[in-house]
Amino acid sequence: MRVRVNTITQLIPLLRQQPHVIQELYQDRLEEEFAPTEMGMHTIEQVLIRTILHEGLHMGAIQALIRQLRSGADQD
C-alpha cells in the first residue's frame, strides 16, 4: 500500500500506526519462508528486523541533518 504524504503532520500519524499495521499483517506469519532476497533473507521476521535497523539509520541521518541545520542557523 502506498500513501502519498505531503507534510510532516500527515507523516506522523502514519508512523505511529505503522507498528500496529505490521503486527496485524504479519504476527502469525513471521516464520513464513519465501525465495531468498539478494541479502539472503528468506523469512518475514528477517526482513522486518533488517527494515527496523534500516529505519534507525534513516532516523540517525535525519537527526544529524537537523542538528547541522540548527547549528548553521545559530551562526547567522
Buried (B, 14 or more C-beta within 10 A) or exposed (E): EEEEEEEEEEEEEEEEEEEEEBEEEBEEEEEEEEEEEEEEBBBBBBBBEEEEEEEEEEEEEEEEEEEEEEEEEEEE
